[in-house]
Amino acid sequence: MSNHPPPQVTIHSKLTVVSSKPIGPGKTHHLTALDHAVDIHNLYFVFYYQHNLFGSFELDPLRECLSEVLSLYPIITGRIARGKDGNWELRCNDAGLRVIRARVDTPIHEWLRSATESQERDLTALEDIPPDTDSWSPFRIQINEFEGGGAAIGLSCSHMLADFTSAISFIKSWTEAYRRLPITHPPLFDQIRSEAALRGGSAPNTAATYKNANPTKPQTKLASATFKFSSSVIEQCLSQVHEISPFDFLSALFWTRIARLKPPKNDQTHSISICFDFRNMLKPALPLGYFGNALHFSKLSLTVKDMESSQLSDVAGLVHSHLAELEDKKEEIWSSMDWLESQREEGGKYRSPNCMYGSELTFVRMEHLILSSEHETEQSLMYAAKFGNNEKPIHVSCCVGNVDREGLIMVMPSPEGGLARTVTLMLAEEQLAELCEDQVIMQLQPIMLLTATKLSH
């Protein structure tokens, strides 16, 4: 284990950036039942760049174009408060986005190799919702400069106000404004209405994942590590199994390896929750710019006997079939939305939120962020966030706060493109240590990032 002192992140300035076109008074954005369901969670992202992006932020065009793009995102510069019915609402008062600048006393590649999840949080100004929200900025940006060059832009926000796609689209819009390009995915703030609401009926109630989630804020301490799998390795793995995606394969791989490390539930099953974006599943589809939460959590279980007797390809096929059925029928998605909407107390207040990530081992699917374009066969939304000199990020971290004890695994695009994927794990430390040395995983030759030294040896 290294005796070097841990890297230090030193904040040296704070300011508030407002939109270039102020919002008119009295505008309020009401949050949906789905928004309230993820109330206890927050999101944080770190976009790493090989070179410094600017000089003085206070004088740099980067700040000016941020003000311009904020005029499209009144939610980001607003403040949350309780409405008359006790539910959260966003008051679009243009109070501003908090921007923090910091220095890191470590070279960027050393940081990416060995920083821990808790250290990476120091790049994001992450905060839970405080008791008094009047002056609290629910979105925060932290601009970090590394020793010897390189920068990281950290974005943190309340999950209640945005999902992964919303937050990533905002950063991409900022980079497009900086480069004086049209905004590819302008924000849309309309609320989602379920098919049941539109037709005046109700869908079959299959909202088991939402009902069974832990109703208390988790206290479990989890460790984190990131695995990067190359496109060539994933292509070779998929060639042995037909009609599955990189997510199907990688979720099956980690599910089966983790199942070896812990006992099954009381009903003798191994279960996971799959979190996926349903923007493209609606008819008409929601644009990627839809700003809010468009996520569904679906439970998938295997008996101990079936898990032990199944090949990896069988489990991958099961994941694929489960997701394909949801996409084809959609009843479970509508049912969950209707069930959440029905969970109101007297007076109209939504029920207290559950812990949606980690009550079951949760896998987040982000395949929808890989887009086709005329110039590139596959382009990821997160790695299209290019500032000056057309420089794309060398790595993007994406994490969820307040994850419960069963853990979280995020399968995301990778800077390599193609079939390459980045997998971030948040698990109990002993489980993570085992996976970092698991021979079935290691034979796929992943590059490991942001992994504490004691876990990586």
N, C-alpha and C positions, 0 to 999 in steps of 0.2 A: 504494500500500500504506500502511496506517495506521501512524503513528509512536507510537500509544498503547502503553504497556506492557501485556503480557498480563495478564489478570485473575488475581487471586490467591485461592486457596482456603486458608483458615487454620483448622486444627483447634484447637478450644479445650477439648474434653473427650472422654473415653472412659469407657465403663462396660460392664458385662456384665449382660444381662437374662436371668433364668431363668424357667422356667414357674411358674405359680401352683400347679400340682399336680405335685409331683416324681414322676419315673418310678421304678419299682421297680428294684432292682439286677439286673445280669446280662442285660439285654435287648440283643440284637444284630440289626442289620438287614444282611442279606447282599445285595451288589450283583450285578446281572445281567451277562451278557456284553455286552449293549447299553450298560449303564452304563459298563463298562470301556472300550468302544470310543471313548468321547468323553473319556477320562481327561485328555488334554493340554489340553482346552479349559475355559474358564470363561465364565460368563455375567454380564452386568451390565445393569441396568435403571435408568432415572432417570425418576421420576414428578414432573413439574413442576406446581406449583400457583400460581395468581395471587396468593394472599394467604398470609401466615404462618399456620401451622396451630395454634400453641400458644405458651405462654410458656416456662416452665421445664420441660424434658422430665422432669427428675428428680421433679417434683411434679405433673406434668400427668396427666390420665386417659389420655393417649395411651400412656404407659409401662405403666400398670396394665392396660389392655386388651391390650397387646402380650404381657404375661405370661400373660394368660388364654388368648389364642389360641395361644401357644407350647405350652400343655399338650396341644393337639391335634396338634402337629408335633414329636414327639420327635427326628426326624432333624435338625431345624434346630438344636437345642440340644446335639446330640451331637458326638462327635469321631471322625475316621476313623483307622484303623490297619490294618496288614497282619494277615490271619488266618494260621492254621497252613499253609494251602495257598499263601500268598504273595499272595492276592487282597485287594483292599480290602474292608473292612467298616466299618459305622457302629456305634459303640458308644453306645447311648442312655443316657448318663450324666448328662444334664441339666447339662452344664458351662456352658451358657449361650450366648446370642447376643451377639456384640460389636456395640455401638451407639456410633457416633461422631457428634459434633456439630461443625459447621464454619460459618464465615461466608465469603461470597463478596463481594468488593469491587466488584461490577458489578451494575447493574440486570438483572432477569431477562430482559427482552426484548432487551437488548443481548447478553446471554450467548447466548440462543437464536439470535440472528442470526449470530454470528460465532465462537463458541467452536469449537475443534478437537476431534477425537475424543480426543486425548491429554489435553486440558484437561477434557473431560467425565468421563474416567476418574477424575479427582481428586475427583469427587462420589460415588464408589462404594466407596472403600477396597478396591479390587480387589487380590488377591494370588494368585499361583500356589501350588500345594501345596508347602510347605517340606519339607526333609528330615526334620525332627522335627515330627510332627503331634500330639503329646500334648496340647498346650495351644492348638493352632491352631483358630480358629473357622472352619469351612468356609462358613458363611453370615455376611454382615456387612451391617449397615444403617448408612448415613450420612445424617444429617439436616442439610441445608444451608439457610441463610437468606441471601437476597440483599439487597444494598444497596437501600433504598427499598421493601422489601416483596417478598413472594413466597418460596416455598420449593421445595426439591427433595428427594425421598426417593430415595436411591440404594441399590439392593440388589445385592450381588454374591455369587456362589456358585460352587462347583465344578460344572461341567456333569455330572460323574459322578453327582451326587446329585439333580439336578433338570433338567427341560427348561423351555422357555419357558412352557408352560401351567402347570406346577407352581409356578414362581416367581411368576407373575402371580396365580394363584389364592390364594397365601399373602398377598400384599399386599391383595387384595380381602377376604379373610377378616379381616384386621386392621382394615380400614375398617368392616366390618360389626360387628365386636365393639365398636369405638369408638362406633358409632351405636346400639348395643344392638339389633341386628337378628339374625335367625337366620343361621347360616353357610350360604350358598347351595350351596357346593361343598365339603363337608367332606372332609378328606384320606382317601385309601385307600392302604394300603401293601402290598397283595398283589402278588406277583411275577407278571409276564406269563408264561404258558406257551404255546408255539406249538401250532398244530393238529397238527403232526407229532409233538410230544411227547405230546399228548393221545391220539392214535390209535396211537402206537407205531411210526410209520413215518417216512419222510423226504420232504421236498418237493424238487422239482427245484432244483438249485443255480444260482442266478442272481445271486450276491452280488458282481457285478463291481465295483460302486462301492466296496465295503468292501475288496476285494482290491487295487484299484489306488490306494487312498489313500496319500499320502506317509507312510512309516513314521517320519519324523523330525520333531521340533518345528520349525516354520517360523521363519526369521529375517528374512523379508521385511518391510519397513516399508511399510505401506499408509496411504493418506489416506482421509478419510471426508467424506460430504456427505449431506444429507437433502432429499428432494423431497416436497412435499405436493401431491397432485392432487385437485382439487375433485370433488364428486359429479356436478355437471352436466357437466363435461368428460368424465369416465369414462363417464357415461351416453350421451353423444353418440358416443363411440368404440365402445361396445358395440352401439349401435343399428345399426351398419354390418356387424356380424358376429353371427350367431346362436349362442346356446348356449355362450358363453364367459363366464368370470368375470373380474373385475378383475385377479386374479392372472395368468390366462392371457394377457390383453392386455399387462399391464405387464412380465411376464417376457419375452414375445416382443419387446416394444419395446426393452428394454435389451440383450437377447441379440443382436438384429440390429445394434444400433448399436455394441456392443462388438466384434462380429465384423469390422466394417470397420476396426478400429484395430489388430488384431493378426493375425499369420499363423496358419493352421490347424495342427493337430497333424501329426505325421509321416504319419499315415494319411489325410491330406487331409480331415479332418472338423472341425467345430466342435461341441464337446460341453459340456453343462452337467450339474450334479447338482442334482436337486430334492429338498429336504428338506421333509417334511410330517408332520403328526401323524396317527397311525392309531388314536386312541382310538375314534372313531366308526365305524371300519371293521370292528372286531371284532364277533362275535356270540356272546354279548351284548356290547354296546358297553361300553367302559370309561368310567366317569364322568369329567367334567372334573377332578374332585378327585383322580384317580389321581396319586400323587406318585412321581415317578421319571422315566424316559425312555421315551417312546412315540413315537419319531421313526424315520422310514425315509428313506434316501437312495437315489434312483433316477437312473440315468444316462440321458440323452437326447442323441442325436447327429444331426447333419445333415451331409451332404457339402457341400463348398465349392460345388459346382455347384448343389445344391438350395437352399442358403442364398442364393446370388446371384440365383437365378431366382424365388424365392418372395416373395410379398407378405407384409406384416406380418400380415394376417388368416390367411394359410396357416400361418405359424409359430405363431400363437396357437391355431389349430385343432389343430395337432400337439401342443402342450403339453396342451391340453384332452383330446384323445383318449388320450394317454399316461397321464394321471392317472385318467381314467375307467376304463381297462382295469385299472389296478392296483387300483382300488377294487372293481371287479367280480370279479376273479379272486383277488387277494391272494396268489398263489403266491410272487411275488417277495419279499413282506414276510416270509412264514414261512421261505422259503429263506435269507434273509439272517440271520434270528435263529438258525436252525439252524447255519448256517456259523460264525457268531460263537461259538456255544456249543461247536462242535467244535474250535475253535482253542485247545486247552489244551496246555501243556507237560507233561512228566512230573511227576507230583505234583499236577496239577490246576490249576496257575496259568494264567490267561488270557494269551494272547500280548500282546506290547507293543502299546500302542494306536497307531493311525494318526492322521494329521491328516484329519479328516472334512470340514472346511470349507476350501475353497479349493484343494484338489488339482485339482479342476475348478472352473470358475466355478460357484458354489453359489447357488441361489435358495431362500430360506426362505418357505414358504407358510403364512400364518396366518389363512386364511379361516375356520377352525373357531372362532376366538375371537369371531366376530360371531354373536350369539345373538338369537333372537326373544323378545319379551316381550309381555305383554298391553298394556302402557302405551306401549311404543316399538316401532315396526316392526322396527328393528334396533338392538341395543345391544351394544357391544363389551365384552368382559370386562375389558380393560385400562383403558378409560375409565369403567368402573363403579366404580373404586376411589375412592370419595368419602368424605372425612372430614367435618369440620364444615360446616354450612350447605349440605349437599348439593352441595358444590363438586367437580366432576370435574376431572381434570388438563387443563391446556391443551396438554400434549404429553407423550408417553411415548417415551423412547429405549430401544432394546433392541439389544444388541450381543453379539458373540462374541469371546472372546480367542483369540490364537494362530491366526489365519487364515492360510492358505498363499497363495502368490503369485498364484494365478488370481483370488482375491477372493471377496467375499460380497455378495449383494444380498437385503435383507429387505423383503418386501412385507407391510405391516401395516395394521390398521385406523387410522382417523384420527378426531380429536375431532369433526369435522363429522358423522360418521355416514354412513348411506346407502352409496353406492358410492365415497365418497372413500377414498383410500388414502395412506398415508405409506410412502415407499420410502427406505431407508437403504442407501447404497453404501459398501463398503470395497474400494478398488481401488488399483492402482498410480497414483501421483500424476499421471503424464502422461496416463493414460487418463481419470482423473476430471476433469482440467482440460478435456479435449476434450468430455466429456459435459456439463459445466456450460455449454458454449456450443453444444451440438448443436442445430441449428435444428429438427429433427424433434421432439425432446423439448421444446424451448422453446416451440414453437407450442401446446403443451398448457397453457401458462401455469402451471407449478408454482411454488409458494412454496418458496424454498430456506432451510433452517435449518442451523445448526451446520456452516457451511461456511467454511473458512479464507478470509480476504480474497483471498489470491493465487489461489485457485481460482475465486472468484465474479466475477472481472472479466476 
